[in-house]
Amino acid sequence: MAYTALYRKFRPSTFGEMVGQEHIIKTLKNQLASGRVGHAYLFNGGRGTGKTTAAKVLARAINCLNPKDGEPCNECEICKAALNSSLTDIVEMDAASNNSVEDIRSIREEVNFLPTLAKYRVYIIDEVHMLSTGAFNALLKTLEEPPEHVKFILATTEPQKIPATILSRCQRFDFKTLSIDDIMKRLQIICDESNITISNDALRTIAVLAEGGMRDAISILERCIQDRRKRNK
C-alpha cells in the first residue's frame, strides 16, 4: 500500500475540523446555510494556514446534496466523488505552473458549459498571484460577468501582487497564522488517532518551530516519527 503523508491523511474534511480560523469558518457556514454564496472568493494567508483546505471544503459544501448547517455531508455521491478527485466539476489549478493566458482562456471556454454532475462548477486557483498580466486580464473578463453555475476560489500568499480589478470582484478572507495552542491541539489529535505517544513539551517545540503553519507542524511531526522509528530499529 502506498504511503500517505500525514498532512494529506489528516487534512480536515469539514469546517468543524479546522482550527484557528473561526472568524472565517463562521462567515462561510452562515453564507452556505442561508444560500448566499458569492461567485468569487479570495483566501489570503501564510502557507499552511488552511486556505486550500477551506477551499476544498467550501467547494464540496456548495455542491453537497445533503448539507447540514453549512457543512458538506461527505457521504453523498457528489462529496465522495470530490473526495476521491473524480468530480470533474471541481477543478484545482496551481497558478505557479499554469499561469499563461492560454490556461485561463481554457477556463473561459469551459465556464460556458453546464456542470456534468454537480450544481456548480468550482475553480480553485492556488497561488493566483503567479498569473501573468495577460492571464489576469482573461480572468477578469470571466469575473466581471460570471455564469450562474460557476464559482471561483482564489488562494494566495501575496495579495499585493493581484490587480485591484480582480480584488474588487472577490470576497476576501484573511487567514491568520495559527497559535501554538491551536497547533498543539491538532497535533495531539493526529497522534492519538495514529497511536503515537508524544510529550506535551515535544508538541510545543514542534508548534513553535512551525511558525504558525499547520502543514509545517505536521511535516516536522512526521520527520520526528520517522527518526524515532529509525533509532528503534
N, C-alpha and C positions, 0 to 999 in steps of 0.2 A: 504494500500500500504506500502511495506517495506521501511524503512528509508534508504537513501543512504548517506554515509558520503560525506562531501563537497569535500575532496581531490579526491574521486572517481568520483563524479558527474562532477567536473571541471578539470579532467585530460585532458591535451591538446590532441587533436585528429590529429593534424598536426604539422609539424616542426614550422610553422609560429606562432603557439600559444604558443610555448615555449619561455621562457625568460632567458637571462643571459648566453646562450651557443652559441652565434652567430658564433664563430670560428669553432665549431664542426658542427653545422647545415649547414653552407655554404659548408663545405667539403663533407658531406654526400649527400646533394642535388646535388652537382656537379657530384659526382660519379653515383648517380641514373640517372640523366639526360643524362649522357654520356654512360650509360650501363657498367660502370666499377666497379661493386660492388664486394668487396672482399669476400672470403669464410669464414673468421673468424674475428670478432671484439672483442675488449676488452674495455668496458666502465668502467673507474675508476673515483671515486669521493666520496665525503661525502654523507651521507644519505639525501634524499630529493632534490638532485641537478638535477634530470631529467634523470638518467641513464635508469631506467625501462621504463619511458615514451618514450624516444628516441628509445629504443629497439623495443617497440610495434609499433611505427610509421614506423620505418625502415622495420620491418617485413611485414607490410601491403604494404608499398611503393614498396618493392621488387616484390610483387605478384599482385599488383593492375592492373586491366585490362585497366584502363584509367588514368594513372599517368600524372601529369602536373607539369613541372619544378621541378621534384624530390619529389613531394608531392603525397600522396595517395588521391584518389578521395573520399573515404569513402562512395561511393554510389553504386559501382559495387557489384556483388554477393560475390566476394572474400572479399572485405573490410567489407561488412555488416556481413558476417559470422565470420570474425576475431573480429569485434567489439562486437559481442554477444557471443564470446568464443565457437562457434560451429565449427570452422575451425580446423580440426584435423592436418592440415599440419603446423600449428604454435603451437609449443609445449613449454610451460613455465614450468620451473623446478626450485624449490628452493633447492639449494645445502645444505642449512643449515639443512634440514631434509631428503634430498635424496642424500647422499654423499658416498654411498658404491660402490664397484666395480660392483655389480650386476645392480645398477641403470644406470651406464654408459654403461655397456655391453648391456643392453636393447636398448639403443640408437644406439650402433654399429650395432645391428641386424636390427633395423628399417631403418637405412640410406640406406640399400641395396635395399629397395623398393621405387618405384617412388611415388611422392605425389599423393594423391587421387583426389584433385581438383585444387590446385594451381600449379604454375610453380616450386616453390621451397619449400622444407621442411625446416622450420626455427626453430632452437632450441635456446631459450632464457634461459640461465642458470644464475640465480641470486645468489649472494653470492658465486661465484665459488671458492673462496679461502678456502671454508669449505670442499671441496672434500678431500677424503682420498688419501694417496700416491698411492694406487692401482687404485683408480678411475682416478687420473690424468694420470697414465700410460695408462689406457684404452682409455682415451680421446685423448691422444697424438697420438695413432695409427690411430684414425679417422682423426685428424687434419693434419697428415702427408700426407695422400692420400685421401682427401675428394671427395666424388662423386660430379659430376657437379650440381646435383639437390639439394644439401644440403648447408645451411648456418648456421653458429654459431654466436650468440651474447652473449658474456660473460660479466657479470657485477660484480663489486667488490668494496669494500671499503678498501681492504688491498691487493694491488697488490704485495707487498713484500713477501706474502705467496704463490704466484703462481710460480711454477717451470719455470726456464728460457726457457726450451724447449717449454713450452706452450706459453709464452710471445712472443717468437721469431716467432711464426706462426700466430700471430694476429695483426691486425691494432689497435693500441692503441689510445684511445681518453681520455684525462683527463678533467673531468667535474669540473669546479671551483665552489667555494661557491658563492652563489648569493649575489649581492649587496643589500643594504637596499632599494635603489630606485627601483630596478627591482622587489623585493618582494612586495613593496607598490603598484606598478602599477598592478601587477597581483591580489592582494587582492582587489584593487578598482574595477577591472572588475568583480570579483566574487560577491562583494557586490552590484554592480549596477544590475547585472543580477538576483540577489536574492532579490532585493528590500530592501536592508539593508542600513540604514543610519549610517554612521560612520565618525568620525572626522579624519582629517589628522594626528593629534597628536596620536590618537589611532592606526592608521595604522602604524605609525613609531615605536611606542612602540612594537607592535606585531612583526614587521620586525626585530627589534633589538634583541628581545627575541629568535627569530627563529635561530639566529646564522648562517645565510647563507643557510638554508634549507627551500625549499618551502613547503614541506609536513608538517613540524613542524609549519610553519607560518599558514597554513590553519587549522591545528588542534587547534592551540591557538585561532584563529578567531572563530572557531566553538564552543569552550568552552565559549568564551565571549558571543556569541549569546545566547547560552543555559542558561547561568547565568542571562542575562538580561531578558530573557523570564520568568524565574522563579520569578525574583523580581517583574515583572509587573503583575503577576497573583494575 
